[in-house]
Amino acid sequence: MSDVKNVVIIGSGPAGLTAALYSARAELKPVVIAGLKPGGQLTETTEVENFPGFPEGIQGPELMEKMLAQVKRFGTEVVSENVVSVDFSKKPLAIATDTQTFYSKAVIIATGADANWLGLDNEQKLRGKGVSACATCDGFFFRGKEVVVIGGGDSAMEEANFLTKFATQVTIVHRRAEFKASKIMLKRAQDNPKIKFITDVTVVDVIGTDRVEGVKVKHNDTGAEENISCQGYFAAIGHTPATSIFKNSGLEINDMGYIVPKQFTETSIPGVFVAGDVHDHRYRQAVTAAGEGCKAALDAEKYLQAQES
Ligand SMILES: Cc1cc2nc3c(=O)[nH]c(=O)nc-3n(C[C@H](O)[C@H](O)[C@H](O)COP(=O)(O)OP(=O)(O)OC[C@H]3O[C@@H](n4cnc5c(N)ncnc54)[C@H](O)[C@@H]3O)c2cc1C
């Protein structure tokens, strides 16, 4: 095998590009396979106000362009392709796209996750215009406004409670009368005077042309429709990690689809490391993903050193 890379990084979000930055500066000549969403989730948003170093905030796509420029400055090879399969059963590790197969001593998986949506047209049309799937990221923009949170699990309760710091009214809209949320999380939401519940309804539409103006729901028992006036719509119905290509790879994947690290950023397969939202369903922030990219690169570097000695 003529060309075996030191590190191949799958994914070009904050985790993947930070892993590339550290690997490139360690002279490992990393290859980043960028995937179908170059730059990752932040390319889908406008203002990012919580990434350190940008006191005035920065547009998500611009932040990712800067990260890309930084990794290229240190000689990272960035491939604009999507990984379709991997073979981690032997060394070197194999990573295949539609057009070529890369062989590498180490792999860093940073394929991220995507928020789940109900599938309504306006959810996508009004993204960044009142529609969000991240209260930590966007809650601040809803100071003094009314918002709706869709969902009935722990994350919906958590997002709703968090949003009451800013919003005047938070309405949790849930498709059933019962909740999947733990009793303690549900009670915390029920005890919060700013939170109201509308249950046993189907969300029919997000109302608005340029910005969210409301949410239309249909009551499951009567069929009656109701418009809830709001300026913010938060989907809190889970995330789907991008792990389908790793299903039969031997990696440990939990029942929610997330990769389970063995310790630190190491996975159950030696030489394969993981960083960012593809394993982290708790923090889901650009800065935590970037931090993990750094850790994965340092762990990969140590692994490669140990292989050589
Ligand atoms: C609308 C929105 C607004 C947000 N706002 C903020 C904010 O203000 N502040 C904040 O800290 N966080 C914010 N977040 C969250 C933040 O974007 C994520 O936590 C962060 O991007 C996770 O980084 P990541 O590198 O782990 O994964 P991602 O950013 O999801 O990147 C995943 C990468 O993997 C690639 N990939 C996936 N599958 C494959 C494959 N098969 N082959 C090759 N590549 C693949 C994709 O192309 C992508 O490049 C926001 C998220 C969204 C959706």
Ligand as a Chemical Component Dictionary entry (heavy atoms), coordinates in Angstrom:
data_LIG
# 
_chem_comp.id                   LIG 
_chem_comp.type                 NON-POLYMER 
_chem_comp.pdbx_formal_charge   0 
_chem_comp.three_letter_code    LIG 
# 
loop_
_chem_comp_atom.comp_id 
_chem_comp_atom.atom_id 
_chem_comp_atom.alt_atom_id 
_chem_comp_atom.type_symbol 
_chem_comp_atom.charge 
_chem_comp_atom.model_Cartn_x 
_chem_comp_atom.model_Cartn_y 
_chem_comp_atom.model_Cartn_z 
_chem_comp_atom.pdbx_ordinal 
LIG C1  C1  C 0 -28.991 26.384 13.514 1  
LIG C2  C2  C 0 -27.899 26.075 14.518 2  
LIG C3  C3  C 0 -27.387 27.095 15.296 3  
LIG C4  C4  C 0 -26.373 26.834 16.216 4  
LIG N1  N1  N 0 -25.872 27.863 16.932 5  
LIG C5  C5  C 0 -24.841 27.634 17.784 6  
LIG C6  C6  C 0 -24.261 28.718 18.512 7  
LIG O1  O1  O 0 -24.685 29.870 18.399 8  
LIG N2  N2  N 0 -23.225 28.417 19.334 9  
LIG C7  C7  C 0 -22.757 27.139 19.499 10 
LIG O2  O2  O 0 -21.790 26.941 20.249 11 
LIG N3  N3  N 0 -23.297 26.105 18.845 12 
LIG C8  C8  C 0 -24.328 26.320 17.990 13 
LIG N4  N4  N 0 -24.903 25.273 17.337 14 
LIG C9  C9  C 0 -24.412 23.913 17.600 15 
LIG C10 C10 C 0 -23.100 23.667 16.873 16 
LIG O3  O3  O 0 -23.245 24.036 15.523 17 
LIG C11 C11 C 0 -22.699 22.191 16.989 18 
LIG O4  O4  O 0 -22.609 21.829 18.354 19 
LIG C12 C12 C 0 -21.347 21.963 16.329 20 
LIG O5  O5  O 0 -21.380 22.371 14.971 21 
LIG C13 C13 C 0 -20.939 20.495 16.390 22 
LIG O6  O6  O 0 -19.738 20.371 15.713 23 
LIG P1  P1  P 0 -19.250 18.987 15.103 24 
LIG O7  O7  O 0 -17.956 19.286 14.424 25 
LIG O8  O8  O 0 -19.278 17.939 16.144 26 
LIG O9  O9  O 0 -20.337 18.549 14.041 27 
LIG P2  P2  P 0 -21.060 19.309 12.837 28 
LIG O10 O10 O 0 -20.942 20.762 12.914 29 
LIG O11 O11 O 0 -22.409 18.685 12.781 30 
LIG O12 O12 O 0 -20.214 18.831 11.559 31 
LIG C14 C14 C 0 -20.309 17.527 11.097 32 
LIG C15 C15 C 0 -19.460 17.394 9.848  33 
LIG O13 O13 O 0 -19.404 16.012 9.492  34 
LIG C16 C16 C 0 -19.566 15.890 8.093  35 
LIG N5  N5  N 0 -20.066 14.560 7.800  36 
LIG C17 C17 C 0 -21.180 13.930 8.230  37 
LIG N6  N6  N 0 -21.274 12.709 7.670  38 
LIG C18 C18 C 0 -20.177 12.559 6.876  39 
LIG C19 C19 C 0 -19.698 11.531 6.010  40 
LIG N7  N7  N 0 -20.372 10.396 5.826  41 
LIG N8  N8  N 0 -18.536 11.743 5.353  42 
LIG C20 C20 C 0 -17.834 12.877 5.524  43 
LIG N9  N9  N 0 -18.230 13.878 6.332  44 
LIG C21 C21 C 0 -19.387 13.718 6.971  45 
LIG C22 C22 C 0 -20.532 17.023 7.718  46 
LIG O14 O14 O 0 -20.386 17.326 6.344  47 
LIG C23 C23 C 0 -20.018 18.133 8.631  48 
LIG O15 O15 O 0 -18.955 18.794 7.989  49 
LIG C24 C24 C 0 -25.905 25.507 16.397 50 
LIG C25 C25 C 0 -26.435 24.468 15.628 51 
LIG C26 C26 C 0 -27.423 24.737 14.701 52 
LIG C27 C27 C 0 -27.993 23.611 13.862 53 
# 
loop_
_chem_comp_bond.comp_id 
_chem_comp_bond.atom_id_1 
_chem_comp_bond.atom_id_2 
_chem_comp_bond.value_order 
_chem_comp_bond.pdbx_ordinal 
LIG C1  C2  SING 1  
LIG C2  C3  SING 2  
LIG C2  C26 DOUB 3  
LIG C3  C4  DOUB 4  
LIG C4  N1  SING 5  
LIG C4  C24 SING 6  
LIG N1  C5  DOUB 7  
LIG C5  C6  SING 8  
LIG C5  C8  SING 9  
LIG C6  O1  DOUB 10 
LIG C6  N2  SING 11 
LIG N2  C7  SING 12 
LIG C7  O2  DOUB 13 
LIG C7  N3  SING 14 
LIG N3  C8  DOUB 15 
LIG C8  N4  SING 16 
LIG N4  C9  SING 17 
LIG N4  C24 SING 18 
LIG C9  C10 SING 19 
LIG C10 O3  SING 20 
LIG C10 C11 SING 21 
LIG C11 O4  SING 22 
LIG C11 C12 SING 23 
LIG C12 O5  SING 24 
LIG C12 C13 SING 25 
LIG C13 O6  SING 26 
LIG O6  P1  SING 27 
LIG P1  O7  DOUB 28 
LIG P1  O8  SING 29 
LIG P1  O9  SING 30 
LIG O9  P2  SING 31 
LIG P2  O10 DOUB 32 
LIG P2  O11 SING 33 
LIG P2  O12 SING 34 
LIG O12 C14 SING 35 
LIG C14 C15 SING 36 
LIG C15 O13 SING 37 
LIG C15 C23 SING 38 
LIG O13 C16 SING 39 
LIG C16 N5  SING 40 
LIG C16 C22 SING 41 
LIG N5  C17 SING 42 
LIG N5  C21 SING 43 
LIG C17 N6  DOUB 44 
LIG N6  C18 SING 45 
LIG C18 C19 SING 46 
LIG C18 C21 DOUB 47 
LIG C19 N7  SING 48 
LIG C19 N8  DOUB 49 
LIG N8  C20 SING 50 
LIG C20 N9  DOUB 51 
LIG N9  C21 SING 52 
LIG C22 O14 SING 53 
LIG C22 C23 SING 54 
LIG C23 O15 SING 55 
LIG C24 C25 DOUB 56 
LIG C25 C26 SING 57 
LIG C26 C27 SING 58 
# 
